[in-house]
């Protein structure tokens, strides 16, 4: 096994264990440097300079290469985890089991100039779970319906004393009154 393979394996072990466990001091220091874990160095009572002084030059030379390979592997793993999470998060819909209650945060919107269709990008989240980014393409007829519903809800909420979830100092938005009835 090459030094690169050895250090890569040790770094993956440390990621899995969230620590350097029973590694030798040299391995633990090199792994902490590869993973940019100054907290691990501090636990071992080493500074970055002391860690570099403690490990041999051959290991110092391969640290950047191993760090890049670990970063690339982490990106691939994160993408796989995201895809699996998305599949689980929306499996209820594909199974035809009805509605799912999600919290939505608008990230951005877009349109093609001259067309009435719109695209909305939301981060959707079930309570207690990670969010999933979703892009909704809404046809023109539904855009008009959405606007009508939003106006109706906000006009009603701002009637009389204002909405129940009104923030202190929040004023009635002018767009409620300027939009045609």
C-alpha positions in Angstrom: 0.0 0.0 0.0 1.4 3.4 -1.0 1.7 6.3 1.5 -1.1 8.1 -0.2 -3.5 5.1 0.0 -2.5 4.6 3.7 -3.1 8.3 4.7 -6.3 8.4 2.7 -7.6 5.2 4.5 -6.6 6.7 7.9 -8.4 10.0 7.0 -11.6 8.1 6.0 -11.4 6.1 9.3 -11.1 9.4 11.2 -14.1 10.8 9.4 -16.1 7.7 10.2 -15.0 7.7 13.9 -15.1 11.5 14.2 -11.6 11.3 15.7 -8.2 9.7 15.3 -8.8 6.8 17.7 -5.8 4.5 18.1 -3.7 6.0 15.3 0.0 6.6 15.9 0.8 10.2 16.8 2.3 10.8 13.3 -0.8 9.4 11.6 -3.2 11.3 13.8 -1.3 14.6 13.2 -1.2 14.0 9.4 -4.9 13.1 9.4 -5.8 16.2 11.4 -3.9 18.3 8.8 -5.5 16.5 5.9 -9.0 17.1 7.3 -8.2 20.7 8.5 -9.1 19.8 12.1 -7.3 22.2 14.2 -9.5 21.1 17.1 -8.0 17.6 16.9 -4.5 19.1 16.9 -5.3 21.2 20.0 -6.6 18.0 21.7 -3.2 16.4 21.0 -1.6 19.6 22.3 0.0 20.5 18.9 -0.1 23.6 16.8 0.0 23.4 13.0 3.7 24.3 13.0 4.5 21.6 15.6 2.5 19.0 13.7 4.4 19.8 10.5 7.6 19.6 12.5 6.6 16.2 14.0 5.6 14.3 10.8 8.1 13.4 8.2 8.6 15.3 4.9 7.2 12.5 2.7 3.9 12.8 4.5 3.9 16.6 4.4 4.4 16.4 0.6 1.2 14.2 0.1 -1.1 16.0 2.5 -2.6 18.4 -0.2 -3.1 15.5 -2.6 -4.9 13.4 0.1 -7.0 16.4 1.2 -8.1 17.0 -2.4 -9.1 13.3 -2.8 -11.0 13.3 0.5 -12.8 16.5 -0.5 -13.8 15.0 -3.9 -15.0 11.9 -2.2 -17.0 13.9 0.3 -18.7 15.9 -2.5 -19.7 12.6 -4.2 -21.0 11.2 -0.9 -22.9 14.4 -0.1 -24.5 14.3 -3.6 -25.5 10.6 -3.0 -26.8 11.5 0.4 -28.8 14.4 -1.0 -30.3 12.2 -3.7 -31.2 9.5 -1.1 -32.7 12.1 1.2 -34.8 13.6 -1.6 -36.1 10.2 -2.6 -37.1 9.4 1.0 -38.6 12.9 1.6 -40.9 12.7 -1.4 -41.6 8.9 -1.4 -44.9 9.6 0.2 -46.0 11.6 -2.9 -44.9 9.0 -5.4 -46.7 6.3 -3.4 -49.9 8.3 -3.8 -50.4 8.5 -0.1 -51.8 12.0 -0.2 -50.5 15.3 1.1 -47.3 16.0 2.9 -47.0 19.0 5.2 -43.8 21.0 4.4 -42.4 24.3 5.3 -41.3 26.3 2.2 -38.8 29.2 2.0 -38.7 31.0 -1.3 -35.1 31.0 -2.6 -35.6 32.7 -6.0 -37.9 33.0 -9.0 -37.5 33.3 -12.7 -39.3 33.8 -15.9 -38.6 33.9 -19.6 -39.2 37.5 -20.9 -42.5 37.7 -22.8 -43.9 34.5 -21.3 -46.3 34.3 -18.3 -45.0 31.0 -16.9 -42.8 31.3 -13.8 -40.3 29.2 -12.1 -40.1 29.3 -8.3 -37.2 27.7 -6.3 -38.1 26.8 -2.8 -36.2 25.1 0.1 -38.8 22.6 1.4 -38.5 21.0 4.8 -40.4 18.6 7.0 -40.3 19.5 10.7 -37.0 18.1 12.1 -35.4 17.2 8.8 -33.0 18.8 6.4 -34.4 20.9 3.6 -34.6 19.9 0.0 -34.3 22.4 -2.9 -37.2 22.2 -5.3 -37.9 24.1 -8.5 -41.6 24.5 -9.4 -42.5 25.5 -12.9 -46.0 27.2 -12.8 -48.0 27.7 -16.0 -49.6 31.1 -16.7 -53.1 30.1 -15.7 -51.9 28.9 -12.3 -49.8 32.0 -11.8 -52.9 34.2 -12.0 -54.7 31.9 -9.6 -51.8 32.0 -7.1 -51.8 35.8 -7.2 -55.5 35.9 -6.5 -55.2 33.5 -3.6 -52.2 35.4 -2.1 -54.1 38.7 -2.3 -57.2 37.2 -0.8 -55.3 35.7 2.2 -53.3 38.9 2.9 -56.3 41.3 2.5 -58.3 39.2 5.0 -55.4 38.9 7.4 -54.7 42.6 7.3 -58.4 43.5 7.9 -59.3 44.9 11.3 -56.4 44.4 13.8 -53.9 42.9 11.3 -52.6 39.3 11.1 -52.1 37.1 14.1 -48.4 36.6 13.2 -47.8 40.3 12.7 -44.3 41.4 13.8 -43.9 44.4 16.1 -43.8 47.6 14.0 -44.9 45.8 10.8 -47.2 47.9 8.6 -49.8 46.8 6.1 -48.0 46.3 2.8 -49.0 48.8 0.1 -49.3 46.1 -2.6 -52.4 44.8 -0.9 -54.2 48.0 -1.6 -52.7 48.8 -5.0 -53.6 45.5 -6.6 -56.9 45.5 -8.4 -59.9 43.8 -6.7 
